[in-house]
Amino acid sequence: MVTSRLRGRVAIITSFWGETESERIAIVRQVAGALALQFEVDVLYLNDRAEQRSSGFDSVFALHTFPLNRPQSDQRSLLRLALSPKGQSTELPDYLQTLLDDQVEQIGSVNEQIDLLNPDAVILCGELHPYDLDRIRGEQNRRIVFLPMSEMMTDLEENAAQKIAAFADQIIVTHPGEERVFNDLPRAHSPRVASLDLALSINRAATADTLFGVRFFQPFVLLIRNFPPGGAQFDHDITHEIITAVAGRVTRSDLPEESWRFTDDEIPDELPISVAEVDGESWILADNVNMLPLPVNPSRVNLWRLMAHALFTIDLRPTQTFGRETIESLMFDTPVIVPDGSAAMEHARKANAGLWFRNNGELLDCVRIMTDRSIRDRFARNGRDYVNKHHQDMDGFVERICELVLPRAEDQRAS
């Protein structure tokens, strides 16, 4: 049960909002939803598709939309040179100066909106923040929280995130690799760093049964090439034929009983390992002989059904912000094989619940290793412990994010 506390006001400034399935948008919306249980929440949405400012409501959130232009200082200087009369100084005629000023109008508008809202805390989501950070803090010395949501940060020397990190009172990271990078910053440039530990939930009742046709292809591994539909597709060099050839066959003793194939008149002592492949809206099942399209809605619940009954999950997608499907797979006691240098790999490594690869040869080596049931069982236990500790307590997540954004002592001063 979430405990009661004094309410304050929190403003979230982000370019990640809306209805798409991107991990960044999902993270921001879940953080905003948790905060809305205990605070008033205003979202300042920097929208590169908006043509004009607007204000309204999105669910329980007050939503202030700003057209997003991205005029960095060097870009403005180049534009100024391009517009200035040839061979003369960079002083511009009034009408050209007005055009240039229009490009940066929303910077002042964001600051003015913050002044008007006067929040107790401001969350800066992502690295794009084209405005005066000092003015965002304001005379009230409001609390500044940075949620970078990087897609794997390895070098912050030239990164805008380093400036924001040095300015913020609190950094909240989304995966262990991001936490390591920020903790390695010089202490003078790094405030407190805490893990978001985003809580996820899965519908176990809905995933108790397999999808239609899956029993004909058990045992199987889950291969994710693209999810959700509409995203970029990755690495078609690794096909289901290659995976089935490398995985080979397993004996019944190497499988949990729920993964036995019961569709045959007699259960054979050896079974080929099949592949359930998720590639956008194309979902198929294939073994070393047959292939069956899965006529299902490419939904997250159906993905969970495959996760719940797979021997292990192979995620071919590269760097992501959070690695949601890896966490969900571990929730079903299904170990993972994921790309090196990804958020998913950071979870797999910290949990000791999977393997990672740098190239296709290493990927196939990982498949061979993962066919060993003792290894899968050990990874499954480790993954279960990891997700239970970090990603399954929704009430704990709400309390944690509220305390990180505006600690109780700050609440009392704000009142």
N, C-alpha and C positions, 0 to 999 in steps of 0.2 A: 504494500500500500504506500503510495506517494504521500509524504508528510506535507502538512500545510506550512506556509511561510509568508512573510510579508511580500506583497506584490510590488514589482517595479516595472520599468519599461525597457525593452530591448529592441534595438534597431539592427536589422541584418542587411548588409549591403552586398549584393551579389549579381553576377551575370548568369547565374545558374538557377533558373526557375522555369515553371511551365509544366507541361504534361508528358514530356518525352521520357524514355526509359534510361537516360544516361545515369551513370552512377553518381556523378556530381550533383545532379538535380535531386536524385533520390536522397542523398545524404543531407543536402540543405533542407529539403522539405521535412525529413524526419527530425532533424535538429530543431527546426522551427516549431514543429508540432509538439515536441517535448517541452520546449520553453513556454508554449502557449498554455500549458496546463498550470503554470504558476506566474506568468508575467503577461503583460500586454506586449504584443509583438508587431512591429512594423517591418515590412520587407521593402527595401529600396532596390528595385529590379533594373539593372543596366541592360537594356534590351536592344540588340543591334538591328532588330526588325521593326521597332517602334518608330513612328514618324513624329510623334509629339508626346509631350508629358501627359500623364493621366493618373488619377487616383481612384481607388475603389476597394473592393474586398475580394479576396480569394479564400474561401472557406472561413476560418476564424482569423485570418490575417488581414491587416490593413496593407494594401499593396499600392506602392507608389512607383510608377513606371517612368523611366527616363530613356530617351533615345541615346543609344550608345555610339559615341564617336571615340576614336582612340588616338588622339593627337599627342604623341610623346613630344618632349621638348625638341629633340633633334628633328622630328618631322615638321614641327612648326617652323623651325629655322630654315629648313630646306624649302618649305612652302613660301616663306617670306622672301627668300632669295629668288625663287621662281617667279613670284608676282611683281618683284620690284623692277623699275625701269632699267633696261640694260645699261651697264656701265656706270650706274649711279649707286647711291647708298641703299641700304635696306629699308629706309623710311618709305611707307606706303601711302598712296592716296587714301582719303577717308573711306571711299566706297570699297576698296580692297581690304582695308583694315577691318571693316565691318564683316566682310566674308570670313576673314580669319577668326574674328572674335566669335562668330556663330559656331565655329567648329569646337570651341571650348566652353560654350555656354552651359552645357549640362554639368560641368565640373562645379561651377558656382551654385548651380541649382541643387545638387546633392548636398553641398554644405549648408545651403539655406534651409533645405528640408530637415536636416539634422538639427539645426538651430531651432526650427519651429517645433519639432517633436520633443526635443530636449530629453533624450533617453538617458537612463542610468548606465547603460553599457551598449557598445557597438561591436558587432561581429563583422569582421572583414573576411568574406568567403572567396577564396581564389586569390590569384596574384594580380589581377587587374583592378587597380584602384587609382584612377586618374584625378585625384583631388588633393587638397591640402590636409595632410594627416593631423597637423597641429590644430587646425580648426575643427576637425572631427572630434578631437578630444575635448575642446572647448574650455571655457573658464571654469566649468564645474569639475574639470579633471575626471571626466567620465572614463569608465573602464573600457579598454580596447582589447578585444580578443581576436586572434588570427587563426582562421581555419584554412590552411593553404590548399588542401586537397590536391596535392601534386600527383602527377602521373610518373613518379619515380624521380626524385631529385638526387643527383649525384654530385652536383657542383653548384654551390650558392655564391661563388665569388662575384659573378656578374648578374646574379638573379635579383629581380625586384623583390622577391620574397625575403631576401636578407635585410633589406631596408625596413620592410614592414615588421619582420621578426624583432629587429632592434627597437622598434617603436612600441610594440604591443606589450601588454601586461601579462598575457597568457597565450601560449600556442597550444592548439589542440590538433593532434595528428591523427590520421586515419589508418595507418598501418605501421608495423614495426620498423620498416626501412626508413620511413619518413621520420619516425621518432629518433632513430639513430643519427640521421643527418643533422637534425636540429640540435640534438644533445652534443654533437661534436663542434658546434659553433663556439667561438670564444665566448666566455661567460658575459663579457660586456655587451655582446650582441644577441644574447639569448635569454629571454625571461623563462618563467616556468614552462616546462613542456609536459603535456599530459596526453594520454591516449584517449581517443574518442570512445573506443569500445562500443561501437554502434550495435544496438540490440536488433536481432532478426528473429522472426518467427516463421515456423513452417507448419503446414497442416498435415500432421501424421495420419489422421483418420482418412484424409482424401488420398493418401499415397499407399495405403495398406495393400491395395490390389495393383497389379501391373496394368499397363496399357494393353489394349486388344492386340493380340498377335505376338506379344513379347515372349510368352512362354514357349513358342515354337523356336525361339532363338536363344534361350538361356543355356548356359551362362553368357553374359555379355559385359562389355565395357562401354562406358559412355564417352563419346568423342564430341566435344563442343568446338565447332569451327566459327559459329556466328550466332550470338543470342544477345538481345532480342532481334527479331527481323528488322531489316533496314539498315543495320550497321555495316561496317567494313568487313569483308571476308578475308580470312587469313589462311595461308599455307595449304594449298591444294596438292602439294607434292606428297604429303602423307595421306594415303587413301585407306579406306576400310579394308581393301584387299591386302595392303601391306601390314596393317595392324593384325588381321586375323592370321596371316602367315607367320608373323613373329610370335604372336601369343600362343599359337599352336593349340594343343589339346590338354585337358586336365582330367584327372580322375575324380570320381565322386567324393573320395575322401578329402580332396583338396578344396571342396566347396561346401558352404553352408547348405543345409537341406533345402531352404527356400529357393536356392538357385538351381536346383536340379530341374531337369526337363521332364515334365510329367505327360507330355503329349504323345510320347511313343508308347506302343503296347508294352514294351519292355524298356526299363531304364538302362541304357548302356553304361558300362563301367568307365568309358572315356567319352568326353564331350568336347567338341570344338568350341573355342571362345569366339563369340560373335561380337559385332560392333553395332551400337545404337548411335547414329550420327545426327547431330543437330546442326543444321546449316541454314539459318534464317527460317524461311517457311518450308524448307525441304527437310523432312525428318525421315530417316530410313533405318531399317534393320537389315544386317547382312551377316552371313557366315561365309564359310569357304566355298559354298555352292550356291546358295539362294540369296535373294534380296527382296525385301518387302517395304514399299512405301508406307509410312505411318500416317493414315488419314486423320490427324488430330489437329486441334487448334494449337499453334505454337505458343502455349502459355507457360507461365512459371510453374503452375501446379503440375502440368504434364512433365515439365522438366524435372520437378521434384520426384515424380513417379519413376522416372528413369534413374535418377540419382539413388533412390531408396533401394533399388534392386540390382544396381550395377556392382561389379566386382571392384572397379575403381573408375575414377573420372580423369579423362585427358582433356585439358583445356589448351587449345592451340593459340588462343588470343594473346597478344603481347600485353605491354604495360597497360594497367588500368588504375583507377583511383583508389579502389577499395578491395577488389577481389571478392565480390559478393558470392559468386557461384562456388568459389572454393570454400567459403565459410559454410554455405548451405550443404555442400557435399559432405563436409566433416560432421555436420549435424545429423546426417543419416548414417554415420559410421562408415563412410565411403572415402578411402584415401584418394589422393590426387597426384597427377603428374602435370606440371605447369611450367611456363617459360621462365628461364633465369632472368633476373632483373625486373620482375613484375611485382606488383603488390601481392598477387596470389602466392608467389614464391616466398615473400616475406612471412606470410601467415604459415605456409607449409613448413618453413624452416623453424620458426619460433615454436610451432606446435610439435615439430618432429612427426609430421603426419603425412608426408608425401615426398616426392622426388621432383627435381627440376632439370631442365635441359637447355643447352646452348645451341644445339643444332639437331638435325634430323637423326644423325647417328646416335647421339646421346638419348634422344627421345625413344628410339627403338630399344636401346639398352635398358631404359627405365621400364618399358613394357615387359621385357623379359624378367627383370627383377620382381616386378609387381605381381607376376603370376604365382609367386611363392605365397601360400596362404599364411604362413607364420609371419611374414613381413607385413602383409595386409592387415592381419589381426592386430599386430603391435601398433601400426599406424592408426588404425581405427580407434583403439583405446586412447592413444595420445590425443587424437583429434577431438574425441568426445570430451576429454578433460579440458582442452583448450577452449572449445566453444562454450562449455558450461561456465567457465570462469570469466570469459570476456564478452560473449555475444548473445546470451540468452535471457538475461535478467532485465526485462523492460522497465520495471519500477526502479531498479538500481540505475539504469541508464538515465532515466528522467532526473533522478536526484543528482546524479553525477554531472550531467551537462548543465543543470541549473546552478549547481555550486561552482562549477568552473567559470561560467559566464558572469555570475553575480553572486559572490559568496554572501553568506548570511550577514556578516558584519557590514558589507557594502549595502545590503538591503536596509539595514537599520539606519545607516547614515542617510540613505536616499529618502526614507520616510520622514 
